[in-house]
Amino acid sequence: MSFAEPTPDLDAALRALADGNRRTILHVVRDGPCAVGEIAERAGLSQQTASHHLKVLRSAGLVSEQRDGTRRLYAVRTDGLAAVRSYLDGFWPAKLDALKRAAEAAARAAPGGGDG
């Protein structure tokens, strides 16, 4: 099994995702761009706190910022989440293989030896 070393992008994304407020903000903006005021209201945060967390999410590459007149709209950057997904996906093949082996062993040990 190969192991990919965490990258700076992955480390920044995981640090950003470690905060519950930031995960809430990502949930708010996952369906489309939102302004800071709307994000703050829906996340139950002050605008100053929401702005701070958005800055962290943006520098981690997890949200994008777009100007709309005087407003700034934030949206999820799915490509920013790709490093996290790729890292986590690396755990599944080994787990699925272990589950398959356990199920096959249980079937062999069951009455009838798994034939049928």
KEFIRO-162912 format. One record per atom (N, C-alpha, C, O, CB): residue number from 1; residue in one letter; atom name; x negated, y negated, z. Coordinates in nm, 3 decimals, padded with zeros to 5 digits. Each point is the difference from the previous one (the first is absolute). Glycine has a CB too. Example, Ala and Ser with C-alpha at 12.3 -4.5 7.8 and 13.67 -1.06 7.14 Angstrom:
- i, aa, at, xx, yy, zz
- 1, A, N, -01.319, 00.569, 00.780
- 1, A, CA, 00.089, -00.119, 00.000
- 1, A, C, -00.090, -00.120, 00.000
- 1, A, O, -00.104, 00.002, 00.066
- 1, A, CB, 00.293, 00.115, 00.059
- 2, S, N, -00.154, -00.222, -00.197
- 2, S, CA, -00.082, -00.119, 00.006
- 2, S, C, 00.077, -00.109, 00.073
- 2, S, O, -00.051, -00.111, 00.017
- 2, S, CB, -00.067, 00.174, -00.232
REM end
This chain:
- i, aa, at, xx, yy, zz
- 1, M, N, -00.085, 00.118, 00.000
- 1, M, CA, 00.085, -00.118, 00.000
- 1, M, C, -00.089, -00.123, 00.000
- 1, M, O, -00.097, -00.006, 00.076
- 1, M, CB, 00.283, 00.129, 00.047
- 2, S, N, -00.156, -00.219, -00.206
- 2, S, CA, -00.079, -00.122, -00.003
- 2, S, C, 00.062, -00.105, 00.091
- 2, S, O, 00.121, -00.002, 00.022
- 2, S, CB, -00.196, 00.054, -00.257
- 3, F, N, -00.011, -00.138, 00.285
- 3, F, CA, 00.045, -00.105, 00.090
- 3, F, C, -00.046, -00.132, -00.057
- 3, F, O, -00.119, -00.020, -00.025
- 3, F, CB, 00.111, 00.172, 00.227
- 4, A, N, 00.103, -00.243, -00.222
- 4, A, CA, -00.034, -00.132, -00.052
- 4, A, C, -00.021, -00.095, 00.118
- 4, A, O, 00.085, -00.011, 00.088
- 4, A, CB, 00.047, 00.053, -00.301
- 5, E, N, -00.243, -00.108, 00.212
- 5, E, CA, -00.029, -00.097, 00.105
- 5, E, C, 00.099, -00.116, -00.008
- 5, E, O, 00.034, -00.047, -00.109
- 5, E, CB, -00.279, 00.110, 00.104
- 6, P, N, 00.293, -00.110, 00.121
- 6, P, CA, 00.086, -00.119, -00.001
- 6, P, C, -00.074, -00.118, -00.064
- 6, P, O, -00.121, -00.017, 00.019
- 6, P, CB, 00.240, 00.099, 00.189
- 7, T, N, -00.045, -00.161, -00.282
- 7, T, CA, -00.057, -00.118, -00.065
- 7, T, C, 00.039, -00.124, 00.080
- 7, T, O, 00.089, 00.005, 00.085
- 7, T, CB, -00.079, 00.107, -00.312
- 8, P, N, -00.077, -00.224, 00.201
- 8, P, CA, 00.040, -00.124, 00.070
- 8, P, C, 00.147, -00.035, -00.023
- 8, P, O, 00.067, -00.051, 00.090
- 8, P, CB, -00.302, -00.030, -00.113
- 9, D, N, 00.286, 00.107, -00.101
- 9, D, CA, 00.141, -00.027, -00.028
- 9, D, C, 00.090, 00.086, 00.087
- 9, D, O, 00.098, -00.049, 00.055
- 9, D, CB, -00.157, -00.013, -00.290
- 10, L, N, 00.025, 00.189, 00.246
- 10, L, CA, 00.079, 00.091, 00.083
- 10, L, C, -00.006, -00.042, 00.145
- 10, L, O, 00.103, -00.003, 00.068
- 10, L, CB, -00.147, 00.189, -00.229
- 11, D, N, -00.075, -00.218, 00.211
- 11, D, CA, -00.014, -00.041, 00.139
- 11, D, C, 00.082, -00.125, 00.030
- 11, D, O, 00.067, -00.008, 00.104
- 11, D, CB, -00.297, 00.109, -00.100
- 12, A, N, 00.225, -00.199, -00.094
- 12, A, CA, 00.078, -00.123, 00.020
- 12, A, C, 00.149, 00.029, -00.002
- 12, A, O, 00.075, -00.055, 00.081
- 12, A, CB, -00.259, -00.078, -00.188
- 13, A, N, 00.227, 00.218, 00.017
- 13, A, CA, 00.142, 00.035, -00.009
- 13, A, C, 00.046, 00.073, 00.126
- 13, A, O, 00.106, -00.030, 00.054
- 13, A, CB, -00.125, 00.044, -00.304
- 14, L, N, -00.060, 00.081, 00.297
- 14, L, CA, 00.038, 00.074, 00.121
- 14, L, C, 00.002, -00.090, 00.123
- 14, L, O, 00.088, 00.013, 00.085
- 14, L, CB, -00.186, 00.194, -00.184
- 15, R, N, 00.002, -00.299, 00.108
- 15, R, CA, 00.003, -00.096, 00.113
- 15, R, C, 00.125, -00.086, -00.008
- 15, R, O, 00.064, -00.025, 00.102
- 15, R, CB, -00.316, 00.021, -00.095
- 16, A, N, 00.286, -00.041, -00.127
- 16, A, CA, 00.120, -00.084, -00.015
- 16, A, C, 00.125, 00.079, 00.035
- 16, A, O, 00.091, -00.054, 00.064
- 16, A, CB, -00.206, -00.079, -00.244
- 17, L, N, 00.121, 00.258, 00.139
- 17, L, CA, 00.119, 00.083, 00.026
- 17, L, C, 00.010, 00.045, 00.145
- 17, L, O, 00.106, 00.047, 00.042
- 17, L, CB, -00.118, 00.029, -00.276
- 18, A, N, -00.095, -00.091, 00.311
- 18, A, CA, 00.002, 00.042, 00.140
- 18, A, C, 00.092, -00.089, 00.085
- 18, A, O, 00.039, 00.040, 00.110
- 18, A, CB, -00.273, 00.047, -00.138
- 19, D, N, 00.267, -00.204, -00.021
- 19, D, CA, 00.084, -00.093, 00.075
- 19, D, C, 00.147, 00.017, -00.040
- 19, D, O, 00.033, -00.006, -00.118
- 19, D, CB, -00.226, -00.157, 00.135
- 20, G, N, 00.278, 00.184, 00.081
- 20, G, CA, 00.143, 00.021, -00.025
- 20, G, C, 00.067, -00.118, -00.067
- 20, G, O, 00.089, 00.019, -00.083
- 20, G, CB, -00.086, 00.129, 00.278
- 21, N, N, -00.043, -00.271, -00.162
- 21, N, CA, 00.060, -00.117, -00.064
- 21, N, C, -00.032, -00.001, -00.149
- 21, N, O, 00.084, -00.039, -00.081
- 21, N, CB, -00.103, -00.090, 00.296
- 22, R, N, -00.100, 00.171, -00.250
- 22, R, CA, -00.037, 00.001, -00.141
- 22, R, C, 00.076, 00.108, -00.076
- 22, R, O, 00.040, -00.021, -00.114
- 22, R, CB, -00.266, -00.065, 00.174
- 23, R, N, 00.248, 00.200, 00.004
- 23, R, CA, 00.080, 00.104, -00.065
- 23, R, C, 00.143, -00.048, -00.018
- 23, R, O, 00.064, 00.030, -00.101
- 23, R, CB, -00.210, 00.150, 00.201
- 24, T, N, 00.198, -00.254, -00.002
- 24, T, CA, 00.135, -00.056, -00.012
- 24, T, C, 00.006, -00.099, -00.117
- 24, T, O, 00.096, 00.001, -00.076
- 24, T, CB, -00.060, 00.027, 00.324
- 25, I, N, -00.137, -00.111, -00.261
- 25, I, CA, -00.005, -00.097, -00.109
- 25, I, C, -00.003, 00.074, -00.135
- 25, I, O, 00.070, -00.040, -00.093
- 25, I, CB, -00.191, -00.126, 00.242
- 26, L, N, 00.042, 00.272, -00.159
- 26, L, CA, -00.002, 00.076, -00.125
- 26, L, C, 00.137, 00.058, -00.031
- 26, L, O, 00.042, 00.005, -00.115
- 26, L, CB, -00.283, 00.050, 00.153
- 27, H, N, 00.311, -00.011, 00.065
- 27, H, CA, 00.136, 00.053, -00.018
- 27, H, C, 00.092, -00.110, -00.054
- 27, H, O, 00.083, 00.025, -00.087
- 27, H, CB, -00.120, 00.142, 00.274
- 28, V, N, 00.022, -00.288, -00.135
- 28, V, CA, 00.084, -00.113, -00.043
- 28, V, C, -00.025, -00.033, -00.147
- 28, V, O, 00.095, -00.025, -00.075
- 28, V, CB, -00.098, -00.066, 00.309
- 29, V, N, -00.122, 00.092, -00.277
- 29, V, CA, -00.032, -00.045, -00.136
- 29, V, C, -00.009, 00.113, -00.102
- 29, V, O, -00.032, -00.024, -00.116
- 29, V, CB, -00.090, -00.164, 00.218
- 30, R, N, 00.151, 00.310, -00.061
- 30, R, CA, -00.015, 00.112, -00.093
- 30, R, C, 00.101, -00.003, -00.115
- 30, R, O, -00.029, 00.053, -00.107
- 30, R, CB, -00.059, 00.081, 00.297
- 31, D, N, 00.203, -00.195, -00.170
- 31, D, CA, 00.102, -00.002, -00.105
- 31, D, C, -00.009, -00.121, -00.091
- 31, D, O, 00.070, -00.008, -00.100
- 31, D, CB, 00.075, 00.133, 00.253
- 32, G, N, -00.232, -00.220, -00.119
- 32, G, CA, -00.015, -00.117, -00.085
- 32, G, C, -00.062, -00.115, 00.075
- 32, G, O, -00.007, 00.002, 00.123
- 32, G, CB, 00.203, 00.071, -00.255
- 33, P, N, -00.241, -00.172, 00.059
- 33, P, CA, -00.068, -00.114, 00.060
- 33, P, C, 00.088, -00.076, 00.099
- 33, P, O, 00.120, -00.017, -00.022
- 33, P, CB, -00.256, -00.001, -00.185
- 34, C, N, 00.074, -00.028, 00.315
- 34, C, CA, 00.070, -00.078, 00.102
- 34, C, C, -00.089, -00.115, 00.045
- 34, C, O, -00.123, 00.010, -00.003
- 34, C, CB, 00.252, 00.194, 00.080
- 35, A, N, -00.066, -00.312, -00.038
- 35, A, CA, -00.072, -00.114, 00.056
- 35, A, C, -00.032, 00.026, 00.147
- 35, A, O, 00.064, 00.084, 00.064
- 35, A, CB, 00.050, -00.240, -00.227
- 36, V, N, -00.211, 00.085, 00.216
- 36, V, CA, -00.044, 00.018, 00.138
- 36, V, C, 00.116, -00.014, 00.098
- 36, V, O, 00.011, 00.079, 00.093
- 36, V, CB, -00.236, -00.164, -00.157
- 37, G, N, 00.310, -00.014, 00.044
- 37, G, CA, 00.112, -00.022, 00.092
- 37, G, C, 00.093, 00.120, 00.005
- 37, G, O, 00.043, 00.041, 00.108
- 37, G, CB, -00.057, -00.285, -00.154
- 38, E, N, 00.044, 00.300, -00.069
- 38, E, CA, 00.088, 00.117, -00.006
- 38, E, C, -00.069, 00.121, 00.065
- 38, E, O, 00.063, 00.076, 00.073
- 38, E, CB, 00.045, -00.165, -00.284
- 39, I, N, -00.236, 00.105, 00.183
- 39, I, CA, -00.076, 00.111, 00.059
- 39, I, C, 00.001, -00.013, 00.152
- 39, I, O, 00.027, 00.097, 00.071
- 39, I, CB, -00.173, -00.081, -00.276
- 40, A, N, 00.117, -00.136, 00.254
- 40, A, CA, -00.004, -00.024, 00.145
- 40, A, C, 00.135, 00.032, 00.063
- 40, A, O, 00.007, 00.067, 00.103
- 40, A, CB, -00.181, -00.245, -00.136
- 41, E, N, 00.280, 00.131, -00.029
- 41, E, CA, 00.134, 00.022, 00.054
- 41, E, C, 00.035, 00.149, 00.003
- 41, E, O, 00.045, 00.052, 00.102
- 41, E, CB, 00.025, -00.277, -00.187
- 42, R, N, -00.092, 00.292, -00.027
- 42, R, CA, 00.035, 00.142, -00.008
- 42, R, C, -00.088, 00.088, 00.086
- 42, R, O, 00.042, 00.107, 00.045
- 42, R, CB, 00.038, -00.148, -00.275
- 43, A, N, -00.205, -00.002, 00.255
- 43, A, CA, -00.093, 00.078, 00.082
- 43, A, C, 00.008, -00.039, 00.148
- 43, A, O, -00.063, 00.064, 00.084
- 43, A, CB, -00.087, -00.042, -00.283
- 44, G, N, 00.226, -00.127, 00.230
- 44, G, CA, 00.010, -00.044, 00.139
- 44, G, C, -00.127, -00.065, 00.051
- 44, G, O, -00.036, 00.016, 00.117
- 44, G, CB, 00.199, 00.165, -00.081
- 45, L, N, -00.231, -00.255, -00.123
- 45, L, CA, -00.125, -00.065, 00.034
- 45, L, C, 00.011, -00.151, -00.022
- 45, L, O, 00.089, -00.046, -00.072
- 45, L, CB, -00.216, 00.255, 00.012
- 46, S, N, 00.038, -00.284, 00.122
- 46, S, CA, -00.008, -00.143, -00.032
- 46, S, C, -00.064, -00.012, -00.138
- 46, S, O, -00.067, 00.092, -00.046
- 46, S, CB, 00.050, -00.160, 00.294
- 47, Q, N, 00.037, -00.047, -00.313
- 47, Q, CA, -00.062, -00.018, -00.131
- 47, Q, C, -00.152, 00.000, 00.011
- 47, Q, O, -00.068, 00.050, -00.089
- 47, Q, CB, 00.266, -00.181, 00.014
- 48, Q, N, -00.250, 00.076, 00.184
- 48, Q, CA, -00.145, -00.003, 00.019
- 48, Q, C, -00.055, 00.142, 00.014
- 48, Q, O, -00.104, 00.033, -00.058
- 48, Q, CB, 00.123, -00.259, 00.169
- 49, T, N, 00.050, 00.310, -00.034
- 49, T, CA, -00.044, 00.138, 00.018
- 49, T, C, 00.012, 00.077, -00.132
- 49, T, O, -00.091, 00.075, -00.037
- 49, T, CB, 00.161, -00.082, 00.279
- 50, A, N, 00.041, -00.012, -00.312
- 50, A, CA, 00.018, 00.068, -00.129
- 50, A, C, -00.110, -00.043, -00.098
- 50, A, O, -00.055, 00.083, -00.072
- 50, A, CB, 00.305, -00.072, 00.110
- 51, S, N, -00.282, -00.139, -00.041
- 51, S, CA, -00.105, -00.050, -00.089
- 51, S, C, -00.135, 00.064, 00.032
- 51, S, O, -00.075, 00.036, -00.090
- 51, S, CB, 00.199, -00.254, 00.068
- 52, H, N, -00.153, 00.232, 00.151
- 52, H, CA, -00.126, 00.064, 00.040
- 52, H, C, -00.006, 00.144, -00.051
- 52, H, O, -00.100, 00.041, -00.059
- 52, H, CB, 00.091, -00.187, 00.265
- 53, H, N, 00.116, 00.222, -00.184
- 53, H, CA, 00.002, 00.139, -00.043
- 53, H, C, -00.003, 00.012, -00.153
- 53, H, O, -00.062, 00.091, -00.054
- 53, H, CB, 00.189, -00.032, 00.263
- 54, L, N, -00.061, -00.150, -00.278
- 54, L, CA, -00.003, 00.000, -00.146
- 54, L, C, -00.141, -00.025, -00.052
- 54, L, O, -00.041, 00.057, -00.100
- 54, L, CB, 00.278, -00.138, 00.095
- 55, K, N, -00.311, -00.006, 00.074
- 55, K, CA, -00.138, -00.027, -00.040
- 55, K, C, -00.085, 00.128, 00.012
- 55, K, O, -00.080, 00.030, -00.088
- 55, K, CB, 00.104, -00.272, 00.164
- 56, V, N, -00.005, 00.316, 00.033
- 56, V, CA, -00.073, 00.126, 00.019
- 56, V, C, 00.040, 00.100, -00.108
- 56, V, O, -00.086, 00.065, -00.060
- 56, V, CB, 00.073, -00.106, 00.309
- 57, L, N, 00.143, 00.054, -00.274
- 57, L, CA, 00.049, 00.093, -00.102
- 57, L, C, -00.052, -00.037, -00.138
- 57, L, O, -00.035, 00.086, -00.080
- 57, L, CB, 00.240, -00.045, 00.217
- 58, R, N, -00.210, -00.171, -00.164
- 58, R, CA, -00.050, -00.046, -00.130
- 58, R, C, -00.148, 00.029, -00.015
- 58, R, O, -00.044, 00.046, -00.105
- 58, R, CB, 00.219, -00.225, 00.102
- 59, S, N, -00.254, 00.153, 00.107
- 59, S, CA, -00.143, 00.027, -00.012
- 59, S, C, -00.030, 00.149, -00.006
- 59, S, O, -00.106, 00.040, -00.049
- 59, S, CB, 00.061, -00.252, 00.170
- 60, A, N, 00.136, 00.295, -00.071
- 60, A, CA, -00.016, 00.145, -00.011
- 60, A, C, 00.050, 00.051, -00.135
- 60, A, O, -00.012, 00.119, -00.030
- 60, A, CB, 00.036, -00.099, 00.279
- 61, G, N, 00.033, -00.108, -00.330
- 61, G, CA, 00.049, 00.039, -00.132
- 61, G, C, 00.135, 00.069, 00.001
- 61, G, O, 00.036, 00.068, -00.096
- 61, G, CB, -00.270, -00.048, 00.030
- 62, L, N, 00.309, -00.037, 00.176
- 62, L, CA, 00.128, 00.070, 00.012
- 62, L, C, 00.121, -00.084, -00.041
- 62, L, O, 00.107, 00.055, -00.027
- 62, L, CB, -00.210, 00.074, 00.209
- 63, V, N, 00.086, -00.261, -00.187
- 63, V, CA, 00.107, -00.087, -00.051
- 63, V, C, -00.061, -00.099, -00.098
- 63, V, O, -00.118, -00.034, 00.007
- 63, V, CB, 00.252, 00.059, 00.207
- 64, S, N, -00.050, -00.070, -00.305
- 64, S, CA, -00.041, -00.106, -00.092
- 64, S, C, 00.075, -00.126, 00.036
- 64, S, O, 00.106, 00.004, 00.062
- 64, S, CB, -00.155, 00.162, -00.247
- 65, E, N, -00.008, -00.278, 00.145
- 65, E, CA, 00.061, -00.130, 00.026
- 65, E, C, 00.020, -00.069, -00.134
- 65, E, O, -00.088, -00.001, -00.085
- 65, E, CB, -00.020, -00.018, 00.314
- 66, Q, N, 00.227, -00.039, -00.245
- 66, Q, CA, 00.033, -00.068, -00.125
- 66, Q, C, 00.071, -00.130, 00.036
- 66, Q, O, 00.085, -00.003, 00.089
- 66, Q, CB, -00.066, 00.222, -00.219
- 67, R, N, -00.055, -00.325, 00.062
- 67, R, CA, 00.065, -00.129, 00.024
- 67, R, C, 00.129, -00.010, -00.079
- 67, R, O, 00.008, 00.040, -00.116
- 67, R, CB, -00.232, -00.147, 00.157
- 68, D, N, 00.326, 00.052, 00.025
- 68, D, CA, 00.128, -00.027, -00.064
- 68, D, C, 00.039, -00.141, 00.044
- 68, D, O, 00.069, -00.018, 00.101
- 68, D, CB, 00.004, 00.267, -00.107
- 69, G, N, -00.118, -00.348, -00.070
- 69, G, CA, 00.018, -00.139, 00.042
- 69, G, C, -00.084, -00.026, 00.123
- 69, G, O, -00.122, 00.015, -00.003
- 69, G, CB, 00.355, -00.019, -00.092
- 70, T, N, -00.167, -00.036, 00.203
- 70, T, CA, -00.074, -00.027, 00.124
- 70, T, C, -00.008, 00.123, 00.090
- 70, T, O, -00.069, -00.002, 00.102
- 70, T, CB, 00.143, -00.235, -00.116
- 71, R, N, -00.005, 00.341, -00.024
- 71, R, CA, 00.000, 00.121, 00.083
- 71, R, C, -00.106, 00.099, -00.046
- 71, R, O, -00.043, -00.001, -00.115
- 71, R, CB, 00.287, -00.030, 00.158
- 72, R, N, -00.285, 00.113, 00.051
- 72, R, CA, -00.088, 00.112, -00.031
- 72, R, C, 00.080, 00.127, 00.023
- 72, R, O, 00.057, 00.021, 00.107
- 72, R, CB, -00.268, -00.150, -00.043
- 73, L, N, 00.214, 00.213, -00.166
- 73, L, CA, 00.074, 00.125, 00.009
- 73, L, C, -00.099, 00.115, 00.014
- 73, L, O, -00.104, 00.004, -00.067
- 73, L, CB, 00.295, -00.098, -00.070
- 74, Y, N, -00.159, 00.186, 00.224
- 74, Y, CA, -00.087, 00.115, 00.026
- 74, Y, C, 00.071, 00.128, -00.041
- 74, Y, O, 00.121, 00.015, 00.021
- 74, Y, CB, -00.233, -00.138, 00.170
- 75, A, N, 00.035, 00.215, -00.249
- 75, A, CA, 00.054, 00.129, -00.043
- 75, A, C, -00.105, 00.108, 00.025
- 75, A, O, -00.119, -00.029, 00.009
- 75, A, CB, 00.265, -00.083, -00.186
- 76, V, N, -00.100, 00.235, 00.189
- 76, V, CA, -00.090, 00.113, 00.020
- 76, V, C, -00.085, 00.020, -00.126
- 76, V, O, 00.050, -00.010, -00.112
- 76, V, CB, 00.114, 00.120, 00.271
- 77, R, N, -00.291, -00.083, -00.139
- 77, R, CA, -00.090, 00.039, -00.110
- 77, R, C, -00.016, 00.151, 00.010
- 77, R, O, -00.079, 00.050, 00.079
- 77, R, CB, -00.046, -00.275, -00.082
- 78, T, N, 00.202, 00.296, -00.079
- 78, T, CA, -00.006, 00.146, 00.008
- 78, T, C, -00.140, 00.053, -00.035
- 78, T, O, -00.041, 00.104, 00.052
- 78, T, CB, 00.284, -00.095, -00.111
- 79, D, N, -00.315, -00.080, -00.028
- 79, D, CA, -00.136, 00.044, -00.029
- 79, D, C, -00.090, -00.017, 00.121
- 79, D, O, -00.099, 00.071, 00.014
- 79, D, CB, 00.132, -00.132, -00.254
- 80, G, N, 00.000, -00.033, 00.328
- 80, G, CA, -00.075, -00.016, 00.125
- 80, G, C, 00.020, 00.117, 00.094
- 80, G, O, -00.088, 00.032, 00.080
- 80, G, CB, 00.109, -00.278, -00.105
- 81, L, N, 00.094, 00.309, 00.016
- 81, L, CA, 00.028, 00.118, 00.083
- 81, L, C, -00.058, 00.127, -00.060
- 81, L, O, -00.001, 00.105, 00.065
- 81, L, CB, 00.209, -00.217, 00.014
- 82, A, N, -00.256, 00.105, -00.202
- 82, A, CA, -00.050, 00.119, -00.069
- 82, A, C, -00.117, 00.064, 00.074
- 82, A, O, -00.009, 00.122, 00.007
- 82, A, CB, 00.084, -00.221, -00.222
- 83, A, N, -00.165, 00.018, 00.271
- 83, A, CA, -00.115, 00.056, 00.072
- 83, A, C, 00.046, 00.078, 00.123
- 83, A, O, -00.056, 00.105, 00.032
- 83, A, CB, -00.087, -00.295, -00.113
- 84, V, N, 00.244, 00.138, 00.149
- 84, V, CA, 00.054, 00.069, 00.118
- 84, V, C, 00.067, 00.130, -00.042
- 84, V, O, -00.021, 00.105, 00.061
- 84, V, CB, 00.055, -00.326, 00.058
- 85, R, N, 00.045, 00.213, -00.223
- 85, R, CA, 00.070, 00.119, -00.047
- 85, R, C, -00.099, 00.108, -00.045
- 85, R, O, 00.016, 00.117, 00.033
- 85, R, CB, 00.179, -00.260, -00.102
- 86, S, N, -00.295, 00.102, -00.006
- 86, S, CA, -00.100, 00.094, -00.047
- 86, S, C, -00.070, 00.067, 00.117
- 86, S, O, -00.023, 00.121, -00.002
- 86, S, CB, -00.008, -00.258, -00.206
- 87, Y, N, -00.003, 00.060, 00.308
- 87, Y, CA, -00.067, 00.054, 00.119
- 87, Y, C, 00.090, 00.101, 00.070
- 87, Y, O, -00.045, 00.110, 00.035
- 87, Y, CB, -00.084, -00.325, -00.008
- 88, L, N, 00.255, 00.179, -00.006
- 88, L, CA, 00.092, 00.089, 00.070
- 88, L, C, 00.034, 00.123, -00.083
- 88, L, O, 00.017, 00.110, 00.054
- 88, L, CB, 00.076, -00.307, 00.066
- 89, D, N, -00.083, 00.180, -00.252
- 89, D, CA, 00.029, 00.114, -00.087
- 89, D, C, -00.108, 00.107, 00.010
- 89, D, O, 00.027, 00.118, -00.022
- 89, D, CB, 00.094, -00.271, -00.133
- 90, G, N, -00.243, 00.112, 00.189
- 90, G, CA, -00.109, 00.095, 00.013
- 90, G, C, 00.020, 00.101, 00.112
- 90, G, O, -00.065, 00.104, 00.001
- 90, G, CB, -00.081, -00.278, -00.090
- 91, F, N, 00.235, 00.144, 00.183
- 91, F, CA, 00.025, 00.091, 00.111
- 91, F, C, 00.099, 00.110, -00.035
- 91, F, O, -00.002, 00.108, 00.060
- 91, F, CB, -00.047, -00.295, 00.094
- 92, W, N, 00.136, 00.161, -00.250
- 92, W, CA, 00.108, 00.095, -00.028
- 92, W, C, -00.043, 00.132, -00.060
- 92, W, O, 00.051, 00.103, 00.044
- 92, W, CB, 00.088, -00.298, -00.075
- 93, P, N, -00.229, 00.201, -00.066
- 93, P, CA, -00.033, 00.131, -00.057
- 93, P, C, -00.045, 00.102, 00.105
- 93, P, O, 00.042, 00.115, -00.003
- 93, P, CB, -00.105, -00.233, -00.207
- 94, A, N, -00.022, 00.076, 00.302
- 94, A, CA, -00.048, 00.092, 00.103
- 94, A, C, 00.114, 00.044, 00.092
- 94, A, O, 00.009, 00.117, 00.037
- 94, A, CB, -00.236, -00.226, -00.046
- 95, K, N, 00.314, 00.016, 00.045
- 95, K, CA, 00.112, 00.033, 00.087
- 95, K, C, 00.099, 00.092, -00.070
- 95, K, O, 00.049, 00.096, 00.060
- 95, K, CB, -00.077, -00.316, 00.057
- 96, L, N, 00.057, 00.192, -00.243
- 96, L, CA, 00.092, 00.085, -00.074
- 96, L, C, -00.057, 00.139, -00.022
- 96, L, O, 00.073, 00.099, 00.006
- 96, L, CB, 00.018, -00.302, -00.119
- 97, D, N, -00.221, 00.210, 00.089
- 97, D, CA, -00.064, 00.130, -00.017
- 97, D, C, 00.007, 00.080, 00.130
- 97, D, O, 00.027, 00.120, -00.002
- 97, D, CB, -00.181, -00.217, -00.173
- 98, A, N, 00.129, 00.031, 00.289
- 98, A, CA, 00.008, 00.067, 00.130
- 98, A, C, 00.142, 00.047, 00.029
- 98, A, O, 00.020, 00.109, 00.052
- 98, A, CB, -00.210, -00.250, 00.031
- 99, L, N, 00.289, 00.058, -00.118
- 99, L, CA, 00.140, 00.037, 00.020
- 99, L, C, 00.035, 00.122, -00.086
- 99, L, O, 00.069, 00.091, 00.046
- 99, L, CB, -00.011, -00.332, 00.006
- 100, K, N, -00.105, 00.242, -00.177
- 100, K, CA, 00.026, 00.112, -00.090
- 100, K, C, -00.060, 00.128, 00.057
- 100, K, O, 00.065, 00.105, 00.002
- 100, K, CB, -00.061, -00.262, -00.199
- 101, R, N, -00.130, 00.150, 00.243
- 101, R, CA, -00.065, 00.118, 00.057
- 101, R, C, 00.075, 00.049, 00.123
- 101, R, O, 00.015, 00.121, 00.018
- 101, R, CB, -00.236, -00.201, -00.106
- 102, A, N, 00.267, -00.012, 00.174
- 102, A, CA, 00.074, 00.039, 00.121
- 102, A, C, 00.132, 00.066, -00.036
- 102, A, O, 00.040, 00.099, 00.062
- 102, A, CB, -00.148, -00.287, 00.065
- 103, A, N, 00.177, 00.133, -00.227
- 103, A, CA, 00.128, 00.058, -00.042
- 103, A, C, -00.020, 00.139, -00.059
- 103, A, O, 00.077, 00.092, 00.027
- 103, A, CB, 00.013, -00.322, -00.070
- 104, E, N, -00.195, 00.244, -00.039
- 104, E, CA, -00.029, 00.132, -00.058
- 104, E, C, -00.037, 00.101, 00.108
- 104, E, O, 00.042, 00.116, -00.008
- 104, E, CB, -00.119, -00.229, -00.203
- 105, A, N, 00.000, 00.072, 00.310
- 105, A, CA, -00.038, 00.090, 00.109
- 105, A, C, 00.123, 00.039, 00.081
- 105, A, O, 00.013, 00.116, 00.040
- 105, A, CB, -00.241, -00.221, -00.030
- 106, A, N, 00.317, 00.009, 00.014
- 106, A, CA, 00.123, 00.030, 00.075
- 106, A, C, 00.088, 00.097, -00.079
- 106, A, O, 00.063, 00.089, 00.058
- 106, A, CB, -00.072, -00.316, 00.051
- 107, A, N, 00.013, 00.210, -00.240
- 107, A, CA, 00.082, 00.090, -00.083
- 107, A, C, -00.058, 00.141, 00.003
- 107, A, O, 00.075, 00.098, 00.005
- 107, A, CB, -00.010, -00.291, -00.153
- 108, R, N, -00.197, 00.204, 00.145
- 108, R, CA, -00.063, 00.132, 00.006
- 108, R, C, 00.023, 00.068, 00.135
- 108, R, O, 00.014, 00.122, 00.007
- 108, R, CB, -00.186, -00.201, -00.169
- 109, A, N, 00.176, -00.001, 00.268
- 109, A, CA, 00.017, 00.054, 00.136
- 109, A, C, 00.145, 00.032, 00.033
- 109, A, O, 00.028, 00.074, 00.094
- 109, A, CB, -00.227, -00.205, -00.025
- 110, A, N, 00.292, 00.076, -00.147
- 110, A, CA, 00.144, 00.022, 00.026
- 110, A, C, 00.036, 00.144, -00.032
- 110, A, O, -00.066, 00.064, -00.082
- 110, A, CB, 00.118, -00.306, 00.031
- 111, P, N, 00.055, 00.294, 00.115
- 111, P, CA, 00.047, 00.135, -00.033
- 111, P, C, 00.022, 00.010, -00.151
- 111, P, O, 00.061, -00.090, -00.060
- 111, P, CB, 00.048, 00.115, 00.289
- 112, G, N, -00.155, 00.078, -00.289
- 112, G, CA, 00.012, 00.018, -00.144
- 112, G, C, -00.122, -00.050, -00.074
- 112, G, O, -00.013, 00.022, -00.121
- 112, G, CB, 00.258, -00.042, 00.144
- 113, G, N, -00.337, -00.048, 00.049
- 113, G, CA, -00.126, -00.042, -00.059
- 113, G, C, 00.009, -00.099, -00.112
- 113, G, O, -00.094, -00.013, -00.079
- 113, G, CB, 00.015, 00.227, 00.142
- 114, G, N, 00.189, -00.285, -00.072
- 114, G, CA, 00.013, -00.103, -00.102
- 114, G, C, 00.037, 00.053, -00.137
- 114, G, O, 00.005, -00.075, -00.097
- 114, G, CB, -00.168, -00.053, 00.224
- 115, D, N, 00.190, 00.264, -00.136
- 115, D, CA, 00.041, 00.047, -00.132
- 115, D, C, 00.152, -00.009, -00.011
- 115, D, O, 00.071, 00.011, 00.100
- 115, D, CB, -00.271, 00.144, -00.115
- 116, G, N, 00.246, -00.173, -00.102
- 116, G, CA, 00.146, -00.002, -00.010
- 116, G, C, 00.047, -00.074, -00.109
- 116, G, O, 00.121, -00.009, -00.021
- 116, G, CB, -00.107, 00.032, 00.244
REM end
